[in-house]
């Protein structure tokens, strides 16, 4: 659904709640002003209220409603109210929570008569007053019963006095008023974000997935340094809605924005105080987004842009959380097809007035994946690029003659990079899940089995979505060795001349460098943890694979790395001053096998390759590894190895530090020059996420999200069974130095 016109959609606006005397936040809507008698506000934001649950009604005589009346009210509510307020009265995307502390606390001293009078006059918005008095009384009874009002033997009626039903008064003293004023001032101070800021972020900001358009995961902040990091302590922490994590917070003007599960929150970056929260109502099958993995949101102008667990992208006002537009990128059919429904695990990048994001649909989605460009103002789809080439189009003859619906994969798991000077966005793509098509003999002259555009870097025009150039790093990938990860835009000396490159590495931990403008191959760096590629042409970069590892029916072969890769989505970090790339690695192999399938099975989708994880044959038991390599020279500066596999992205800082998290729940800081461990702390769960750093009022903070436990952590745990990693517990941890 595209809701660029908020008036037509009746979306609401969350605002600081010093208006109308409401607590925390209140809700305004272009078509609906939920302002009740006496100036109290029915709060329509689904907002998190940090208040202790207590009795809804003040002490007094029993309220007259019956269980039968409440039961009659439920189907009326389901038909006429649930679409906005949610199926359980508190998970609505476009209406208020009608039970719980938010509802109770924001009906200050109002009678049930006032509630009846209001809903009978105003609800539902499409037909106010159209349900009839009895239906309204029944719905009211259903709402009151849901809030703990005991049923009796008398029904609520429109004419009965219900004045005994009142809500306890809350304490709006000077402390409260001061807190609300400070909150309002903080939100009002949020300034628009420009493209130049995304390219060159102010030092204390974290505005893009890995810091800036270049995606280098480097910050110049240096208040936390090698000399004082041992004093680093917790600044604050906050439990987030449960999700599978992989989260990257963004920080602008001292406000931290974070998405987890079905919620997006704006937090005070210095204290963790919740300023506003957007809650999305999701189908029951999506379990409130608990299995979702959205790596990042984007910020531009006065808006946030976020993928959702149900395959949409939404735009929210940064100051209020108000929904600006809502666009469905994926169809319900696509959501049902893959293992992970409605998957957009890589977040958006905003460039040239477009919100650009790729899909990562699963193994049963014929025709594969795509990248879309949405209009930044309306959410309308401006263009779509298919990452799997269609027959009759460039690259369409690279699928061994298979029809389009029998071509799979090309997933886009990570956000793109953007070069404003060349007006190009860069994305990486994954493999094909079913290799049967690529194992068949070539049917005719002119066909190949390269499977474009899998395992590729794509350079697209953000205005049109047109493919400007591509480089396929691994042709005919029949081993699940994706090249879908970050595209780092950096400058290195090549033949004595500063050269602007795009550098990316696949699961093999081979890193390719290409000219940003043309895609011309420049060099490769192999970190030595794979046995598939036996040679790389120094001129073209063409990879020759080991013929002994060609899949054969019924034969198991040793493949290094395993299907999760020597590296995966946790990103590298690059120091532009020293040319050093810091790489998170896992030392693993797999027993690999292929089970051929019939043409009908191939057409139905699924996978036909299998992996039994195992350590490397020469393993000493240490699986986790950080490697620091000078990309300009190829010299390895240092290697740190440990038992616990790494599960977070790396973060490098101007203070000479590299931060990373591991499966054993430790979040650590290393000396960037030597690899020496300088500081670590153990979190509540493994930090399956991308850490960031930011500044507020002269203080430097480091933030990381723990918990969730996506596929990468689950896979690693089988190789280190002694490491206990608790499930769930998605928690944002923020650290700083002690105040002096």
C-alpha positions in Angstrom: 0.0 0.0 0.0 1.4 3.4 -0.9 0.4 6.1 1.5 2.3 9.1 0.3 -0.9 11.1 1.0 -1.2 11.0 4.7 -4.5 12.9 4.6 -6.1 10.2 2.6 -4.5 7.5 4.7 -5.4 9.1 8.0 -1.9 8.4 9.4 -1.2 10.1 12.7 1.6 12.2 14.1 3.4 11.6 17.3 4.3 14.9 19.1 5.8 15.7 22.5 3.0 15.4 25.0 3.1 18.7 26.7 0.1 19.5 24.4 -3.3 18.9 25.9 -1.8 17.9 29.2 -1.1 14.3 28.1 1.7 12.1 29.4 4.8 11.1 27.4 3.5 11.6 23.8 0.2 12.3 22.2 -1.2 11.7 18.8 -2.5 14.1 16.2 -4.0 13.1 12.8 -5.0 15.2 9.8 -8.4 13.6 9.9 -8.7 12.5 13.5 -8.1 14.6 16.5 -8.5 12.2 19.4 -8.9 15.0 22.0 -11.4 14.1 24.6 -13.5 16.0 27.2 -11.5 17.9 29.8 -8.5 18.2 27.5 -7.4 14.6 28.1 -5.9 12.9 25.1 -6.5 9.3 23.8 -2.9 8.5 22.9 -2.7 6.9 19.4 0.9 6.1 19.1 1.3 2.6 20.5 4.0 4.4 22.5 6.2 2.7 25.1 5.2 4.1 28.5 7.7 3.3 31.1 5.2 3.2 33.9 4.2 0.5 36.4 1.0 -1.4 35.6 -1.8 -0.6 38.1 -5.5 -0.8 38.4 -7.3 1.0 35.6 -10.2 2.3 37.6 -10.2 4.1 40.9 -11.7 2.4 43.8 -15.5 2.6 43.8 -18.6 0.6 43.0 -18.5 -2.2 40.5 -18.9 -1.2 36.9 -22.0 -2.5 35.0 -21.0 -4.7 32.1 -21.5 -8.4 31.4 -19.3 -11.0 29.9 -21.9 -11.7 27.3 -21.9 -8.0 26.3 -18.1 -8.0 26.0 -18.3 -11.1 23.9 -20.8 -9.4 21.6 -18.4 -6.5 21.3 -15.4 -8.5 20.1 -16.7 -9.3 16.6 -17.8 -5.7 16.2 -14.4 -4.6 17.2 -12.7 -7.1 14.9 -14.7 -5.9 11.9 -14.8 -2.2 12.5 -11.8 -1.3 14.7 -9.0 -3.9 14.5 -7.7 -2.6 11.2 -6.4 0.5 12.9 -6.1 -0.4 16.6 -4.8 -4.0 16.1 -6.2 -7.4 16.7 -5.3 -7.4 20.4 -6.2 -3.8 21.0 -2.6 -2.7 21.3 -0.6 -3.7 18.2 -2.3 -1.3 15.8 -0.2 0.5 13.2 -2.5 3.4 12.6 -4.6 3.6 15.8 -4.1 3.8 19.6 -3.4 1.1 22.1 -6.8 0.5 23.7 -5.5 -1.5 26.6 -2.5 -1.4 28.9 -0.8 1.4 30.7 -0.8 3.8 27.8 -4.6 3.7 27.5 -5.1 3.8 31.2 -2.8 6.6 32.0 -4.0 8.9 29.3 -7.7 8.8 30.2 -7.2 11.0 33.1 -10.3 11.1 35.3 -12.6 10.5 32.4 -15.8 8.5 32.8 -16.8 5.6 30.7 -19.6 7.8 29.5 -17.0 10.0 28.0 -15.5 7.0 26.2 -18.9 6.0 24.8 -19.7 9.6 23.8 -16.5 9.9 21.9 -16.4 6.6 20.0 -20.1 6.9 19.2 -19.5 10.3 17.6 -16.2 9.7 16.0 -15.7 6.0 15.2 -15.1 4.4 12.8 -13.5 7.3 10.8 -15.1 6.1 7.6 -18.6 6.1 9.0 -18.8 8.0 12.4 -21.8 7.0 14.5 -22.8 4.3 12.0 -22.7 1.3 14.2 -25.6 1.9 16.5 -25.8 2.6 20.2 -25.9 -1.0 21.3 -22.8 -1.9 19.1 -20.9 1.0 20.6 -21.8 -0.1 24.1 -20.8 -3.6 23.4 -17.4 -2.5 22.0 -16.9 -0.3 25.0 -17.6 -3.3 27.3 -15.1 -5.3 25.3 -12.4 -2.6 25.7 -13.1 -2.2 29.4 -13.0 -5.9 30.1 -9.7 -6.1 28.3 -8.4 -3.5 30.8 -9.3 -5.6 33.8 -12.8 -4.4 34.6 -14.7 -7.3 36.1 -18.0 -8.4 34.5 -21.2 -8.2 36.5 -24.9 -8.8 35.9 -25.8 -5.4 34.4 -24.9 -4.3 30.9 -23.5 -1.0 30.0 -26.1 1.1 28.2 -25.9 4.5 26.4 -28.3 6.0 29.0 -26.8 4.5 32.2 -24.6 6.8 34.2 -21.1 5.5 34.1 -19.5 8.4 35.9 -18.0 6.1 38.6 -15.5 4.8 36.0 -12.5 7.1 36.4 -8.8 6.8 35.7 -6.3 7.5 38.4 -4.7 10.9 38.1 -1.0 11.0 37.3 1.5 13.3 38.8 2.3 16.2 36.4 4.5 18.1 38.8 7.5 20.4 38.1 9.8 17.4 37.5 7.5 16.0 34.9 7.0 19.3 33.2 10.7 19.8 33.0 11.3 16.4 31.6 8.7 16.9 28.9 10.1 20.3 28.0 13.6 18.8 27.6 12.3 16.0 25.5 10.5 18.4 23.2 13.5 20.6 22.9 15.7 17.7 21.9 13.4 16.5 19.2 12.9 20.1 17.9 16.6 20.3 17.4 16.8 17.6 14.8 18.1 19.1 11.6 17.7 17.9 8.0 20.3 15.5 6.7 21.8 16.3 3.3 23.6 14.1 0.7 26.8 15.9 1.5 26.4 14.9 5.2 25.9 11.3 4.1 29.1 11.5 2.0 31.1 13.5 4.7 29.3 12.9 8.1 30.1 15.3 10.9 32.5 13.5 13.3 30.0 12.7 16.0 27.3 11.3 13.6 26.6 7.8 12.3 24.3 8.4 9.3 24.7 5.4 7.1 24.9 1.7 7.6 28.7 1.6 8.0 29.2 5.2 8.7 29.0 7.0 5.3 28.2 6.5 1.7 31.7 4.8 1.4 30.7 2.1 4.0 34.2 2.0 5.6 33.1 1.4 9.2 35.6 4.0 10.3 35.0 7.0 12.6 37.6 9.7 13.3 36.4 10.1 16.9 39.4 9.6 19.2 38.4 10.6 22.8 38.3 6.8 23.5 41.8 5.7 22.6 44.4 3.1 23.2 45.5 4.9 26.4 42.2 5.0 28.1 39.9 2.4 26.6 40.6 0.2 29.7 38.3 2.7 31.6 35.4 2.2 29.3 32.2 1.5 31.1 28.5 1.2 30.5 26.7 4.5 29.9 23.2 3.0 29.5 21.4 0.0 28.2 17.9 -0.7 26.8 15.9 -3.8 26.1 14.6 -3.7 22.5 11.7 -5.6 21.0 12.9 -9.1 20.2 14.3 -9.8 16.8 17.1 -11.8 15.1 19.3 -8.7 15.3 22.0 -7.8 12.8 21.0 -4.2 13.8 22.9 -1.0 13.1 21.7 2.1 14.9 21.9 5.5 13.3 22.8 8.7 15.2 22.0 12.3 14.3 22.0 15.4 16.4 22.4 13.4 19.5 19.4 11.1 18.7 19.9 7.4 18.3 17.4 5.7 15.9 17.1 1.9 16.0 14.8 -0.7 14.4 14.1 -4.1 16.0 11.3 -6.4 15.4 8.1 -4.5 14.6 9.3 -1.2 16.2 11.4 1.8 15.4 12.6 4.0 18.3 14.1 7.4 18.7 16.3 7.5 21.8 18.3 10.2 23.6 21.8 9.1 22.6 23.3 10.3 26.0 20.7 8.6 28.3 18.7 6.0 26.3 15.4 7.8 27.1 12.7 6.8 24.6 11.6 9.9 22.7 9.1 8.3 20.3 8.3 4.8 19.0 6.7 3.6 15.9 5.0 0.2 16.2 4.0 -1.8 13.1 1.0 -4.2 13.1 2.2 -7.4 11.4 0.4 -10.6 10.3 0.3 -13.2 13.1 2.5 -15.5 11.0 5.4 -13.0 11.4 5.4 -13.2 15.2 5.6 -9.5 15.6 8.9 -9.4 13.7 10.8 -11.6 16.2 12.5 -13.5 13.4 13.3 -10.4 11.3 16.8 -9.3 10.5 16.9 -5.8 9.1 20.6 -4.6 9.1 19.9 -0.9 8.8 17.5 2.0 8.3 18.4 5.2 6.3 18.1 8.8 7.1 17.8 11.7 4.7 16.1 15.2 4.9 13.6 15.1 7.7 12.8 11.4 7.4 13.9 7.9 8.3 13.4 5.1 5.7 13.1 1.5 7.0 12.3 -1.9 5.7 9.7 -3.8 7.6 9.2 -7.5 8.4 6.2 -7.7 6.0 8.0 -6.6 2.9 7.3 -2.9 3.0 9.4 0.2 3.2 8.1 3.0 5.4 9.1 6.7 5.7 8.8 8.3 9.2 9.4 11.9 10.3 12.6 12.0 12.4 11.1 14.5 14.9 7.8 12.7 15.6 7.8 9.2 14.2 4.8 10.1 12.0 4.2 7.8 9.1 4.9 9.8 5.9 4.4 6.9 3.4 4.2 3.1 3.3 5.1 1.2 0.1 4.8 -2.6 -0.4 8.0 -3.7 -2.1 7.1 -7.4 -2.0 3.9 -9.3 -2.8 2.3 -11.7 -0.4 3.1 -14.5 -2.9 6.8 -13.7 -2.6 6.5 -13.6 1.2 5.2 -17.1 1.2 7.7 -18.5 -1.2 11.0 -18.4 0.7 12.3 -19.8 3.9 12.3 -16.3 5.4 9.1 -14.5 4.3 9.3 -11.0 3.0 13.0 -10.8 3.4 14.8 -7.4 3.0 17.7 -8.1 5.4 19.8 -5.4 3.8 18.6 -1.9 4.5 18.2 1.0 2.1 20.7 3.7 0.9 19.3 7.1 -0.2 20.8 8.6 -3.3 19.6 11.2 -5.8 16.1 11.3 -4.4 15.6 7.6 -4.4 15.4 5.1 -1.5 17.3 2.1 -2.9 17.0 -1.4 -1.4 17.4 -5.0 -2.5 15.5 -8.1 -1.7 16.8 -11.4 -0.3 14.0 -13.8 -1.2 14.6 -17.5 -0.5 15.2 -20.7 -2.3 11.7 -21.2 -3.7 11.3 -17.8 -5.4 11.5 -18.3 -9.2 13.0 -15.4 -11.0 15.2 -14.5 -8.1 15.7 -11.1 -6.5 15.7 -7.4 -7.4 16.7 -3.9 -6.4 14.2 -1.1 -6.4 14.4 2.6 -6.3 11.5 4.3 -4.5 10.8 8.0 -4.8 12.0 9.6 -1.6 8.9 11.9 -1.3 6.1 9.5 -2.1 7.4 5.9 -1.9 6.3 5.3 -5.5 8.5 2.7 -7.3 10.6 4.6 -9.9 12.6 1.6 -11.2 13.4 -2.1 -10.6 16.5 -4.0 -11.6 16.4 -7.8 -11.6 19.5 -9.4 -10.2 18.8 -12.5 -12.2 19.1 -11.8 -16.0 16.0 -12.6 -18.0 16.0 -14.5 -21.3 16.5 -12.1 -24.2 18.2 -9.5 -22.0 21.9 -8.9 -21.5 23.2 -11.8 -19.5 20.0 -13.8 -20.2 21.9 -16.4 -22.1 24.1 -17.3 -19.0 21.6 -19.7 -17.4 22.1 -22.8 -19.5 18.8 -22.3 -21.3 16.7 -22.4 -18.2 13.4 -20.4 -18.3 13.2 -17.3 -16.0 11.0 -19.0 -13.4 13.7 -21.7 -12.9 16.4 -19.2 -12.2 16.9 -18.6 -8.4 19.0 -16.5 -6.0 21.0 -13.3 -6.6 19.9 -12.1 -3.2 20.9 -8.7 -1.9 21.5 -9.1 1.8 23.4 -5.8 2.5 22.9 -2.1 1.8 24.6 -0.4 -1.1 27.3 2.3 -1.3 27.1 5.5 -3.3 29.6 7.6 -5.2 28.1 11.0 -5.9 30.9 12.1 -8.2 30.1 9.2 -10.6 26.5 9.0 -9.7 26.7 5.2 -9.1 25.3 2.9 -6.4 27.1 -0.3 -5.8 25.5 -3.6 -4.6 26.7 -7.1 -4.1 24.7 -10.2 -5.0 24.5 -13.8 -3.7 24.6 -17.2 -5.3 21.9 -19.4 -6.8 20.4 -21.9 -4.3 19.6 -24.7 -6.8 22.7 -25.7 -8.8 20.9 -28.3 -10.9 20.5 -26.0 -13.9 24.2 -25.2 -13.8 25.2 -28.8 -13.6 23.3 -29.8 -16.8 25.3 -30.0 -20.1 25.2 -26.8 -22.1 22.3 -27.1 -24.5 23.5 -25.1 -27.5 26.2 -22.7 -28.8 26.0 -19.2 -27.4 24.7 -20.3 -23.9 26.8 -20.3 -20.8 26.4 -21.5 -17.2 27.8 -18.3 -15.6 24.4 -17.5 -14.0 24.4 -13.7 -14.2 24.1 -11.6 -12.1 24.9 -13.9 -9.1 28.1 -13.4 -7.1 28.6 -10.0 -8.7 29.2 -6.3 -8.0 26.5 -4.2 -9.7 27.0 -0.5 -10.5 23.6 1.1 -11.1 22.5 4.6 -12.1 20.3 5.7 -9.1 18.2 7.9 -11.3 17.1 5.1 -13.6 18.2 1.7 -12.2 20.2 1.1 -15.4 23.1 -1.2 -15.1 26.3 0.8 -15.9 28.8 -2.0 -15.3 29.0 -5.3 -13.5 31.8 -7.7 -12.4 31.0 -11.3 -11.7 33.6 -12.4 -9.1 32.7 -16.1 -9.3 31.1 -17.6 -12.4 28.9 -20.6 -12.0 29.0 -20.7 -8.2 28.0 -24.2 -7.3 29.4 -24.1 -3.8 27.2 -21.3 -2.1 30.1 -18.8 -1.9 28.2 -15.5 -2.1 29.8 -12.2 -3.0 26.9 -10.2 -1.5 28.8 -8.1 1.2 29.7 -4.5 1.6 31.1 -2.5 -1.3 33.9 -0.4 0.2 34.6 2.8 -1.7 38.2 3.8 -0.9 41.3 5.4 -2.4 44.6 3.5 -2.7 47.9 4.2 -4.4 48.1 2.0 -7.5 51.3 2.2 -9.5 52.2 5.3 -7.5 48.9 7.1 -8.3 45.9 7.6 -6.0 43.1 5.5 -7.4 39.5 5.4 -6.4 38.3 1.9 -6.1 35.4 -0.3 -5.0 36.7 -3.2 -2.9 34.6 -6.2 -1.8 35.2 -9.7 -0.6 33.2 -12.9 -0.8 32.8 -15.9 1.5 36.2 -17.2 0.3 37.8 -14.2 1.9 39.3 -13.2 -1.4 39.0 -9.4 -1.9 38.7 -7.9 -5.4 39.5 -4.2 -6.2 37.9 -2.6 -9.2 37.9 0.8 -10.8 34.8 2.7 -9.5 33.9 4.2 -12.8 34.4 1.2 -15.1 34.6 -1.9 -13.0 38.0 -2.7 -14.5 39.9 -5.3 -12.4 42.8 -3.9 -10.4 43.9 -6.6 -8.0 42.9 -9.4 -5.6 44.0 -10.2 -2.0 43.4 -13.9 -0.9 43.6 -14.3 2.9 44.3 -18.0 2.5 41.3 -19.7 4.1 39.8 -21.4 1.0 40.6 -24.3 -1.3 38.3 -23.6 -4.2 40.1 -21.0 -6.2 43.5 -22.2 -7.4 44.5 -19.3 -9.6 43.5 -15.7 -10.4 44.5 -14.1 -13.7 46.5 -11.0 -12.8 45.2 -9.0 -15.7 41.5 -10.0 -15.8 40.9 -11.3 -12.3 39.3 -14.4 -13.7 39.2 -17.2 -11.1 40.1 -20.8 -11.9 38.4 -23.3 -9.6 39.7 -26.6 -8.4 38.3 -29.3 -10.7 38.6 -31.9 -7.9 35.9 -30.0 -6.0 33.4 -30.1 -8.9 30.1 -31.5 -7.4 29.6 -35.2 -8.1 26.5 -37.2 -7.2 27.0 -39.3 -4.1 30.4 -38.0 -3.3 31.4 -36.0 -0.2 34.2 -33.5 -0.6 36.2 -31.3 1.7 35.3 -27.7 1.0 36.9 -24.7 2.7 35.3 -22.5 3.9 31.9 -23.9 4.8 28.6 -22.4 3.5 28.7 -19.6 6.1 32.0 -18.5 4.7 35.4 -17.5 6.0 33.6 -14.1 6.2 29.9 -13.3 6.0 27.7 -10.2 6.5 29.7 -8.9 9.5 31.6 -6.1 7.7 35.2 -5.2 7.4 36.6 -1.8 8.6 39.0 0.3 6.7 41.4 3.1 7.9 41.8 5.5 5.0 45.0 7.0 6.5 46.9 3.8 6.8 45.2 1.8 4.0 44.6 -1.0 6.5 41.6 -3.3 6.1 40.5 -5.1 9.2 38.6 -8.3 8.4 36.5 -10.5 10.7 37.0 -14.2 9.8 36.0 -17.7 10.9 38.3 -20.7 10.2 36.0 -23.5 9.0 35.5 -26.1 6.4 32.6 -28.5 5.4 31.9 -31.9 4.1 30.1 -30.9 0.9 27.8 -33.1 -1.2 25.3 -32.7 -4.1 22.0 -34.6 -4.6 20.8 -34.3 -8.2 17.1 -33.6 -8.6 14.5 -34.2 -11.3 13.6 -31.3 -13.7 10.3 -31.0 -11.9 12.0 -30.7 -8.5 14.4 -28.1 -10.0 11.4 -26.1 -11.3 9.8 -26.1 -7.9 12.8 -24.5 -6.2 14.7 -25.5 -3.1 18.3 -26.4 -2.7 20.3 -29.5 -3.7 23.7 -29.0 -2.0 24.5 -30.0 1.5 27.1 -29.0 4.1 28.3 -30.8 7.2 30.3 -28.2 9.2 33.7 -29.1 10.5 36.9 -27.4 11.6 39.8 -27.0 9.2 42.0 -30.2 9.0 44.9 -28.2 10.5 42.7 -26.6 13.2 44.1 -26.0 16.7 40.6 -25.3 18.0 40.7 -21.6 17.4 38.0 -20.5 15.0 37.6 -16.7 15.4 40.1 -14.5 13.6 40.8 -10.8 12.9 43.3 -10.0 10.2 44.8 -6.6 9.5 46.1 -6.2 5.9 47.5 -3.3 4.1 45.4 -3.3 1.0 47.9 -1.2 -1.0 50.8 -3.6 -0.4 49.1 -6.8 0.4 51.2 -7.1 3.6 49.5 -8.7 6.6 50.2 -6.6 9.7 48.8 -8.8 12.4 46.4 -11.6 13.0 44.4 -12.2 16.2 43.0 -15.7 16.7 40.7 -17.1 19.4 38.3 -19.9 20.1 35.0 -18.0 19.8 33.9 -17.2 16.3 33.3 -13.6 15.5 29.6 -12.5 15.0 29.7 -8.8 14.7 30.9 -6.3 12.2 34.2 -4.5 12.9 34.4 -0.8 13.9 37.7 1.2 13.6 38.2 4.6 15.1 40.6 7.5 15.1 41.6 6.5 18.6 43.6 3.6 17.2 41.0 1.0 18.2 39.1 -1.9 16.5 35.9 -3.1 18.2 34.3 -6.5 17.5 31.9 -9.0 19.2 32.1 -12.8 19.4 29.9 -15.8 20.1 31.1 -16.0 23.7 29.2 -12.7 24.4 32.4 -10.7 24.7 32.6 -7.3 23.1 36.2 -6.3 22.7 38.6 -3.5 21.7 42.0 -4.2 20.1 44.9 -2.0 19.3 44.5 -1.2 15.6 48.3 -1.1 15.1 49.3 -4.3 16.9 46.2 -6.5 17.4 46.7 -6.4 21.2 43.5 -6.9 23.3 43.0 -3.8 25.3 39.4 -4.1 26.7 36.5 -6.4 26.8 33.2 -6.8 28.5 30.7 -9.7 28.5 27.2 -8.9 27.4 23.8 -10.6 28.0 24.1 -12.4 24.6 26.3 -12.5 21.6 26.4 -9.1 19.7 25.1 -10.3 16.4 25.1 -6.7 15.0 27.2 -3.8 13.7 28.7 -1.5 16.3 28.8 2.2 15.9 30.4 5.2 17.6 29.0 8.7 18.0 29.4 11.9 20.0 27.0 13.9 22.2 28.1 17.1 24.1 31.8 16.3 24.0 31.4 12.6 25.0 32.2 9.7 22.8 29.9 6.6 22.9 30.2 3.1 21.5 26.9 1.2 20.9 26.3 -2.4 20.0 23.1 -4.6 20.0 23.4 -8.0 21.6 21.0 -11.0 21.3 18.7 -12.3 18.6 21.0 -15.0 17.3 20.6 -15.2 13.5 21.8 -18.0 11.3 25.5 -17.1 11.6 25.5 -17.5 15.4 23.5 -20.7 15.2 25.9 -22.2 12.7 28.9 -21.2 14.7 27.6 -22.7 17.9 27.7 -26.3 16.5 31.5 -26.0 16.3 31.9 -24.6 19.8 29.3 -26.5 21.8 30.8 -25.5 25.1 29.9 -21.8 24.5 26.4 -21.1 25.8 24.7 -18.3 24.0 21.3 -17.4 25.4 18.5 -17.0 22.9 16.5 -13.8 22.5 17.3 -10.9 24.8 17.8 -8.2 22.1 19.5 -5.5 24.0 21.2 -2.2 23.1 24.4 -1.6 25.0 26.1 1.8 25.1 29.6 2.5 26.5 31.6 5.7 27.4 34.5 6.8 29.5 33.8 7.9 33.1 32.9 11.6 33.4 35.7 13.7 34.8 
